Amino acid sequence: MSKRRIVCFGPGPKFKGGISNYNTSLAKALDKFEDTEVHIVSWTQQYPAIIPREFVDKSSKADLLEGTNIQVKYITNYNNPASWKATVDYIRSLNAEKVIFQWSIAIQGLPLGWIAKRLQKGSIEVLFDLHFVIQKENSKIDQAFTKYGIKKADNYIVHAYKTAEELKSTFPDKNFKITEDGDRDKKGSPSIIKLYHPIYDLFKADPYFDVKAFKEKYGLKENVFLFFGFIRKYKGLHHLIPAFKKVTEKRDDVSLLICGESFWATLDNSKLSTKIKNAAFGLAKKLLLKKADDEGEYRPLELIDELELSKNTMVINEFIPNEDVNKYFQVSNAVVLYYDYATPSGIESLSYNFQLPILATKVGHFPETIEDGFNGYLAEANNIDSMAEQMLRFIEKPLPKENVTEKTKELSWNNYAKAILAK
């Protein structure tokens, strides 16, 4: 029996970050169905060449595709339109039934819109898996790239109703049908398949990892709060650190564990190539970004010394290799997501895989997925006192891991993949 071929378009496993992990996880979930043949078609370069950042994971040794039949093709270069055509030709050559595009940033609209438009003319079902629709900055150029990028889709996948509403407002003339089981509209109108952010299973707890020895070695105290992932302004580390300071004034049994790479500090600034990129990118930001949205000078870690928190804080300010991820979740009691705004979060999903409760702000989708007092606690956004109160509340009223499991038992990759494979 011939297998149906599915293409997962997005960053392949050699790239850093949540979208790479997500695309890899989706491919692995689809690969488990015996009648499917799964291909990852990936970028070679995801962004304009002037962006001064290293996106390739040069630290991890673990092969996330080990034991699968997934084939990976690195082919699409943002800066080379000839590679866009090569991408279309390659996907067509596979005779794919479906292609699922990961959509996570407006700037990719130009190549993705071009590719999707040409694939849609064939018999391939084009789906966009939307991690957002309306970007935080929401500049006119972001709006234009988004409309162009995702317009030529047969159907859309969203992880929150908020995203579905954003999609409707972006395309008010489209007659969308919303479904939660993957059933498509038979009359040809685009469907919005409302799903969720599945629970990551790429990283698993190590039953032989000695949590006590690790905590003793690094001076971590009884209650450990974890910030994990790229350090970006919208993730609110500049709120978390002052909130944690307030907690230390009332408790002496707490530690803050910060694990992640500063997003805009991955290249050697002494190199001429980096200096040229910084200059060009700086000019582009002045033209396209509001000053408040520029993260170039964002250095929240400096608050640790300013607030005299070095004895209570452990910082791993670098990209965490795949094989080390479990350690930091296993030594922690809760994950803190005091974001300024939020779309469905890979860190939240990763936390649930380790059965960790979440402390988050009441923004974005968090009130949909976090039930205050059951699988986490919710703080008021931009309110340091409220954030500190929820951290203290968690220490005084810890939440059982069974609650986390109960809340997330339906959020499996298997159910997610079934909805995508539905007709």
N, C-alpha and C positions, 0 to 999 in steps of 0.2 A: 504494500500500500504506500503510495507516495505521500510525503509529508507536506503540510502547508508551511510556507516559509514566512517568518515574521522578522521584521527589521526593527531594532531598537536604535534610533538615531540619537546620539548624544555623546558626551565625553566618555571615552573608553576607560578601562581600569587603570591606565598608566597616569591618569590625571588626578590631581588633588580635589578634595571637596565633596560636598553632599550630593551634587547632581551626578557626578561620576559614580558614587556609591549607589545612588538611586537607580541609574540606568543599568548598572551591573546587576543589582538585585532583581530588577524587573526581568532582565534577560534570563537570569538563573531560574526565576519562577516559571517563566514560559517554557524553558528548556525541560522542565520536569514532566510536561505533557508529552506522551509518547508520539503523538501525531504531529508534533511541531519541530521545525528546524529553525534555530534562532541565530540571527546574525546581529552583531553590534557594528554599526557603521558610525565611525567617530571622526571628530575633528582631528586635524594635526595642529591647528592653531585656531583657538576659539574667538579671538578678539582682534581688533586693530593692532598692528605691529607696534604702535607707539605706546601701548599700555605697559608701564614699567613693573612687571610682576612675573614671577616664575610660577607657572601653572602645572608643570609636570611633577609628579611624585617621584623624587629621587631617593627617598628614604626607605620605603617599604620593600620587604623581601618576600612576603607572603603573596602567593598567586591566588587571587580571589576567584578565578575561573577554573581552578583545579577540580577535576572530576566531572566537568561538563563537556558537552559537545559544541559549545558556542564558538562561532568563528568571529574574529574581530578584524575589521578593515579600517585603518587610519588613512583617511583620504581627503577630508574637507578642510581647506585652508581659507579662513575668513578673508585673507588679503589677496587671494588668487581666484578670480571668477572662473578660470579654466577648470579649477578643481571642483567648482559647483556643478558644472556640466558633467565632469567625470563621476561625481557622486550620483547624479540622476541616472547616467548610463549604467553604473554599477548596480544600483538598486533594481533597475529594470531588468538587468541581465539575470538577477536572482529569481525572477518571476514571483516576487513577493506578493502575498495576499494582503498584508497590512504593513504600514510603517508608522511607528510611534515616535513622534518628535518630542524631546524634552525642551520645554519652554521655560526659561528662568531669568532672562534679562532682555530688555527691549533692543539693545544694540545688535543682537543677533538677528533681528528681523529682516535685514537686507538679504543675507544669503539664505536663510530658512524660507522666507517667502518665495524667493526665486526658485528654490528646489521644490518646495511643496506644490507650487503652481504647475510645474511640469510633470510631477508625478501624478497629480490628480487627474490629468487628462487620460491616463491609462485605466486599468482595471484595479489599481491598488487603492485600498481604503487608507486615507490619510487621517491620522489622529494626532491631535496636539495634547500632550499631557501638561496641563497648565499649573505651574507652581505659583503663579500670580497672573494678573492681567494688568491692573493699574499699578505701575511702579511708584515707589515712594516719592521720587522727585517729580514724576508725572509732567515733565516738560513737554512742550509741543513736539519736539523731535522724538521723545520717547513714545508719545501717542501715535505719531506717524509710523514709526518703526513697528510698533505693536500691531496696528491695524494691517499693515502690509504683511507682516510676518505670519500672522495666524489666520488671515482671512480665508485662504484656500485650504481649509480643512473640511473633511466630510463630517467628522465628529470630534467632540472635545471631551477630555477627562479633567475633572476638578476634584480637589481634596476638601473643599469647604463650600458651603452655600454662598459665603461672601464672594468667592471667586466667580461662582455662577452669575451672581448679580452684576459683577463687574463686566463679565463677558456680554451680558444682555445690554448693558448701558453702552458698551463699545460698539456693538452692532445692533442698534434698535430696530433695523428693518428685517433682521433674521427671525424666523419663527421657530425658536428653539423648543425642543422637547426635553424635559429633564427625566432621567431614569436612574435608578440605583442598582439595577441588575444587569446593565449592559445592553438591554434590548434597544435596538435602533429604530428610528422612525421609518416605517415602510413607505411613506409617501415622498421621501427624499429630503425632508427638512433636516438640518443638522441636529444631532442629539447632544445633550450635555450629560455625560455619564458621571453622576456625583458619587465619588468613592471616598477615599481617605488616604492619609499617608500611612502606608503599611509599616509594620514593625520590622526594623532591620534585623536580619539574621546573619549578616556578614561577619559580625564580631560577637563572639560567645564568651561567657565566663569560663575561666580556667579553674576547674575544681582543685587543682594542685597549687594554685597561687597562694602564697602565704601572706594574707592581708595584714596580720598582726606584725610580722617582721618588717613589711614595707612601711607601715605607719611608724614603727619605732625608729627605723633607719632615717626617715625624713622628718621626724618630729611632728607628725600629724596627730591631732588630739581626737577625743572620742567622737565628736560630731563634725563631719567633714562635708562642706558645701562645695559643689563642683561647678565651675564654668568651663565649658569645653567647646572647642571649635575656633574658626577664624575670628580674630579680634576685629570687629567692625563696629562702627559707632552706634548703629541702630540696635545692636545687641545689648547695649546698656551697661557695659562693665563700669562706666563712670558713675552709674547709679549704685551698682552692687557693692563696690568697694567702700564708699561712705556708709552704706547701709550695714555692711559687715562690721565697720568700726563701731557703730552703735551697739551691735550685738556683743562685741568684745568688752564693752563697758559694763555689761550685765552678766556675762558668762566668761569663764576662763577655760572652758572645755571645747572650744570651737576652733576649726581651721578652715581657711579658704584655699581651695586648690584650683589654680588657673592653668589650663592646658590649651595652648593654641598659638598659632602663628599670627603675628601682626600682619594684616592683609597687605599693606603697602610697604613692607620692609623685607622683601625676599630676594632682592638683587644687590650686588656689590656696587655701592654708590661711587666707588673710586674709579670704576671703569668708564671709559669714554662713551660706550654704547648706552650705558645706563643714564649718564648725564644728558645725552641727546634725547632719550626717551622721556626723561623727567621734564625737560624743557618743552618738548612738543606736547606732552600730555598736560602739563600745566597750562599751556595756552588754550588747549581744547576745553579744559575745565572752566577757565574764565569765560569762555564763550558760551558754554552749554549748561553749566551748573550754577545754582545759587551758592553763595559763600557758605551758608549753613550746611550744605550737603557735601562740602569738600572735606575728605577725611585725611588729607595729606599731613596735617599736624596733630592728628588724634593719637594721644599717648596716655591712655588711662592708667597704665602700670606705674607711672610716676606718682600716682596717688598713694601707693603702698608706703613709700618712704615718707611722703608728706604727712601721712596720718599715723606714722610709726606702727605699721602693721607687719613688718618683715618677719617677726617672730611667730606670727599667726598665719602666715601665708606661704604657700609653695607655688612657684611659678615655673612652668615649662613653656617658655616663649619660643616654640618652634613647632613645625608640623609633626604630628604624632604618627609614626609608622603604624600600618595596619596591625602588625603583630603585637604592638604595645597598648592598643586602645583599651583592652579589657581591664588592665591594671588600675587605671584611674577611675573607672566606674565601680570596680569591685571594692575599692577602699573608701568610696563616698557613700553618704547617707541620703543625699538628695541632690538633684541637679537644679541649678538656678537659671531661669530664662527671664530676666527683667528687661525685656525688649521694649523699645519705643514703638515699634509696629511689628507685625508678624504675619507671615504666610505660613502654611503648614511646615513644620520644622523637622529637619533630619535629626537634629540633636534630641528633640523630644522623642522621636521614634526610637533612636538609639538608646535613650535612657530607659524606655519601657522594656527593651530587650533584656536589660539588666535588672528589671523590676524595681527601678528607682522612682520614687515620687518626684513630682515637679513643683517647684515654686516659680510662678510666672506672674506677669502683669496681665491686667484685664484688657488686652488688646488683641486685634485680629481674631484668629480662630481659637485662641486658648480657652475662652469660656465654653466653647463647644466640646473640647476634648478633656479639659481638666475640671473635675467636679470638686469644688472647694470642700475640703474636709474629708474627702474620700480617697482620691488618687493624687492629690496635691493641694496646694494653697495658692490663692490668688491675691495679689497686691494691687493697689491703685498705681496706675502709670505715673511716672515723673514725681513720685512721692516717696522720698527716702525713708521717712518714718514708717509708712505703711509696709515698705519692703522689709525693714528691720523687724517689724512686728510679726510678719509672716515667718521669718526665719526663727524667731524666738518661739512662736506658736508651734512650729514643727518640732523643735527640741522638746517642748513640754508635752505635745500630743503627737508623737510619731505615728506615721501611717503604715499599716501592715502591707507587706509586699503582695499579699493575696489580693488586696484591693486594686493594685496596679494590673495584675493579671486579669482580674474580672473585668475591668474597664476596657481592656484592649484585646480580649479573646477573639473578637470578630475581625480584627484588623490584620488579617493574614495576607501574605503575598499570593497564596493559592487562590483565595477568593477574588483578589484584585485581578489576577491573570485571567481567571474564568470570565469576569465581566468584559475584559478586553477581547477575548476570543469569541465571545457571543456574537451572533449575527445581527 
